[in-house]
Amino acid sequence: MRKFLQVLLFLGITLSAAAQDATLKGLVTSQNNTPLTGATIELNQTTLGTTTDNTGAFELNRVPAGAYRLSISYVGFQTRYVDVSVSANNTKDLGTIQLVEAQEMLGVVSINGKKHNKFTRETSVSVSKMPLADIENPQVYNTITSSLLEEQIVTNFDDALKNAPGIDKLWESTGRGNDGAGYYSLRGFAVQPTLVNGLPALTNGSPDPANIESIEVIKGPSGTLYGSSLISYGGLINITTKRPYYDFGGSVSYTSGSYGLNRVTADVNTTLSKEKNIALRVNTAYHTQNSYQDAGFRKSFFFAPSLAYQVNDRLSFYINTEFYNGRSTNQTMLFLDRGAPLRVTNIDELGYDINRSYTGNDLYIDTPTYSFQGQMNYKLSDSWTSQTAFSRSNSKSDGYYSYLYEGTQYTTVDEGIVLNRYISKQNSETIATDIQQNFIGDFNLGTMRNRMVVGLDYLKTNVINNNSAYVSNGGIYIGNNLQEFNEEVLGITDPANYTDDSGILNQPGTDALLAGSPINPSTTEQEIFSAYASDVINILPELSAMASLRIDRFSNANHAQTALSPKFGVVYQPILNKVSVFANYMNGFSNVAPVDEVTNGVTTNRALDPEHANQFEAGTKFNLLNGRLSATLSYYDIQVKDRALRIDVDATNYFYTQDGTQESKGFEASFIANPIDGLNIIAGYSYNDSELTEGAADFVGLRPESAGPQNLANLWASYQLTSGTLDGLGFGFGGNYASENKIFNRNLGGTFTIPEYTILNASVFYGTPDFRISLKLDNITNKEYFKGWSTISPQNQRSLLANFTYNF
């Protein structure tokens, strides 16, 4: 593999240095002359293309003599088309090409410019670790833009993800050590948000949306480029942050709403040098809000300075830092009994009052998080760029974490259920360090354009745990016979003293319960060394193929394992840049620790193979009507194999087989449309069919509890007047649908199903270039609905939000 890459690299550099027919160069800026970094430059009807550097400059080499149409595109801006003619052995300088932001008319120098849908992102540098337009990428992903988040007055990460098809919340953000972020189902598998700008950024809380430029929900097993530790077989969630630009500007915003919501944000950008080659951008947010329930709150402060430095036309630096300090109570989650058949099987039988939180505001947890990312880009030649990246994140959990569990200790209660509250004093820290070195190329081999990334990755994680053990903190009764619970369980005979919660919900009382709880300090450390390569080859202008491979070496104190992960894709564009048909084969993997087996009383340790998931997917992508309509439709089939399965022989003998298998297949569709000026629509639908085909007897043949609802749909449509006396007035409407969800689904334990739901939201707003006023009503019908993953978690009721934003 190494020799192959060396030969390929040599050929690419050699050919790029060969005699060239002609050269096109220019500078791409915004209307205020801010250089646009990473703008996509393509010569239509050819395989030639490039991207702008950090000064906005581009150079397109090896252009045969002739007449062409050059397209220049950048996220958030309207695409420009320029007709050019070149002659052999000449360099043609197109000068400065200005792009116009969304919703504005194109300048007179544009040719057949297209209207822009502000919910669209046509190119990503994260999904494939190289600049690649969505229509030529064989992988499916959905982008949630900052424009959409602003329009919906999104103040939390959960609401942001409701705009992507096929993803649904499973588990609330708990704040507990190591995995306190929320969990989401994606193509039948659980995943957490662990990546920022394509680099590890671990958190024990929920990411603040203040510094989000876009969220990329990348579908399918992506082990080839992203490894195994931070993603799932269903895909991954990558946050792209707001980057500095070489000018002065920004905004301040205030949001107020139901349940004591107060949120203040600021976004300020400025240059720090006379040459305007150093830029600083600061995003910050203060947030406080209570729960709609009888107790519960969330407070946070977020501060994210970032710096860009363009040293010269070849060398640039980018630094992004984020400081987050959150304090919150645990959101309510009722854990169903995993050790005995269920006593209730649906919400109606449960009879739970969603206004009860079963917590106290004195029992909160702090989740301070720090993240640093530094990146150096150096242009080695016209065809190759070196990208060196370093990231380090530190997330802590300090405070009280509790959960409610339906156990078998209250067997005397005949009606209703009793949950025991377990509580722990969390004191945990997770540190992640990552170093990446990528070489990104765009060169020709003969007549075939190659876009390649060759990279090395080193990831080290360290979890320091000083949590207390869990202790019981009272029982909670849900049902219609409170007298039975008090008299037979609590021993309370006076009806005046009846209670449905016998726990202690203040710090002094809880600390007394925890006083004798042992603390067993532990440190868990692991390292992963990886190398990968990916090449997109344009065999013809309309036909391209992707081939990728990763080798991954995982090690910790007791275990080392090596895994290979391939990826292949093909894209055919029957109408170039407008319609594509694609197919992919993708692989994901998980390192599996060795196991102890006992035979005739003798224990032996046996190594297991890595667990693998393989996806086959096919579909089509559209970019029609001059960019007014983009869509993706796909069918996928994910097969997971080599899952470890314990088989008990008798009381003193057991062994493991590794033949557990799971299948997850389905259909997804996403649409983004701008059918007329001022009207923007984003919509999606997903269907997922998952089954554990072989495995533990309690689960085999059933839909996994992590799979989420089988059907999901999302819609948001907004219309803003673009002329007349009411120019700037707009309206928005949309919502989400989820089918019923088997959150507990077992052959022996039974099935608990939460019902389907449809949530509707609406907004009205007025915007000018200087300010924006918005009013939004979420959950218009005040629908009671739930999420879960062997847990029951009630969701927010109707709420009203008002926002004022001033731009400068």
Steps between C-alpha positions, in 0.01 A plus 500: 500500500781743592686435173178552305441836665862605441473417130167678469632807680812505276292472184267776614780743581685413179198552279404821677844641414469412133439753226157656525267614227371810681440638846199680649539695822302752700385621841159421653355740758172608650345836410687664786828362360539227764698208349294181480707201607408159357276626218452231235630575151387267220545507124168369370498202263852403615650326802706806591440679826660644813423704813611842619770535763476709818556821301213413265740436213481207259702367211371243253772334294514266200206663324484404130451789257135578435184671631352400837257599772657533844280451808594651837296390804522552875265410785259783585563676165349489155701308242673703229549383143765666283564426131870489414719426198860386535783438257790258531788579735338817632399609850170682525434706812128548563566754773264532796173306478245609758229264627170632627338375819168320504175683416676777304503560123814410307726771365516583134818300448335169589375273229191284561543526876273271696272579791623381834317290755624614840446150647743341251870414532627364169858417599660348809866465591425275800298210363776371272787700659539684169291762316232304318161613377203311640381390156834327428533337843383135516424539873174640638505785749266777612610851589315716753600861438536791741242689290244232580589500871465879513162492330368235739642679809682182597649525850605137556672224307208254516270736312766562236521129412125484434574646156681193366314187383571167666635624833306502827587555865527183709644617829519835676831668571573376856822685577650187651865419450637366169172483305280780634407641160168406342455183294322494163383219274643512147421224251422266788806570719574730793740792448620806695630839376878458536653685203561869435652602166569132438713469815423339838329736746352301789240644733292380795223748422310634202687718245399867500380615154657849527814408304339264249531588132347166398433149626581211269313177564717255306324172424628143509806325651788742446788316662727550197548872563384538861605180677287324760517669839287810438234392251243226448404262221208730417727797442631802686419859598756765407472863610659765277583819688483864393833617357663842512493720189719797409263785580303650790146391578276299724171483687346497846183308580255459788244220531231474764236234539288267705622339822737786580709480184757779471777470244750764390747435215765706324706444186782750442764487225792736444842517339811538717753633250529782250557245225168336590660157507418422865136469603338431837143381546328454835169323554352493847169409665338515842199273546261436788170312496277307737315178428129486424486240779479569874880519528802512272715764333791557263755781511808540285766741386678446169803685361664412167784714362654400165794640308604488133845607379592512133881513509542505123343348191618155605488485880204557730395418855159453661427463871159426653441484876181441695435540873170371635382498859160341550297432814176302487281249673452157344215490253239243594558145370314198636703179459284191444580179686752295302494201733134395500195508270347846462202593714384770259548509122392849385455860614129460578566208733788688663286801593802729541439869575753674272500808722689306767879521472589285805803717563591813693678815390757441773622184326683632197810405304769723346644406160789735416655430159804638322591436138800619297560447129795624300553453128788589268454494124798519267472496123777267384431552130219584264369149555577411862421653838626390840252523787623449856239500777519469876204479738458455871179487699440477873154427640411466866202390705468632855178463694199278554376253241190293570279263310167327570490125458206261518640203693368188667553614860140623533318178418229563760341771287224346288389808306724752325879501502763613747832646388804529719711815474872429481743788542874549465738790561678536168866603483625402157728643232545393137798623299535443126806590292509463124767573237425475129723549198328512163636548151222616269555487126319604185690383191464326167626157400481523126151628429357384834459746786597366843400649833684322776555514873776301671504527877636389835299522821594454866231506770552459872220505756534496876209461742569584866218377721451593867124451511331368807303177489124524449278502810125472533317827559137412549223333308258660251150372440311538170151353501149524644548342845711744700369352823651158425842655431502704821366235735668187365828645371563814705310401814300827503144448621377860537349619168605855587863389466466302179770570241589365157872579549691400813837637381710790626533777243746739663878497519544451879267202512647347185856553623408313818383205289822512300726532803569128516510448124842370390707672233713273287729724291577370153679617188428363153733586217501397137693591186411460135748532212347521153594554137256553216481594134207596279498583129217633286577437132308664216513230235277723287359845581173331593643181655709486817608227739618512861738248658607529865675290764590542867722297731433550870710384795321513835679446831448540872667356808365148442415472135615583146308445179536589131214559258472580129211707366437543123260733322394515135259717307397588149311804368353542152355835396268460200454879516827652620474692828123449503416130536713219638448130567726352767583181684733432789651225707605626843652333803499574870664308781530475878793370698392209722679430826622148580276280714549255784368149439472218752536131414501241779577773750801632303480863383661598173511835324405500130540779244200580283486646150394862443128541445414621149206668330466508120261729317379479141311808385364634173311814416476821305571868562350803325603863466241644264335824394821701533543388857140556607446129567744252652407151614649168606324163492674180607452142613753343738568160654738474797616157617682474834691180570747352749310622804616317813237271653540331839376142523456345845565126518447447871579671828879467465556491122434761238642617173440765235401472140536794264209445265260772615354681197274799445338637187384857451353606169283784386415790275575869542393810308592864553384807306611864508309736275475869412211480248437876495687797637460521877364146547739244651410141586693219665339157541600142565368148553665180618396138542719259695457125544742355756525152647744304712511184287736308730597571858377482858175310538323795661555720192532274196242554228395839638555865413789633714404754764764739363336509156246771585171549314457316171363807319618859540409817310601864527383820329570870524373757251541876519394787279640852517365790295774640275334821377229752582419683823519176702838401356678287765189356666499122512325192631617149582322172563604138546553217741597139554332161484615175663324165491460286810825390660571173681737645759506168691480195274594158636382142464513436874441845648220612269447814292434860602382726218483878502237640263549680170485878498485806277643827632413829325689830526445845347677835488464857380796730442610830353854543372714771348878506441538676837264309731258213533198449727352150533219331691460122505255255657630144551269199548192700405254228607679439833544135408629262767774291343793289613845372403681195632761224485382250763404826670202734496577869459221762469569786258433873510149639502378805309739794522521852360829663397578860402830613348662829406828505303702807403763474227793735463 
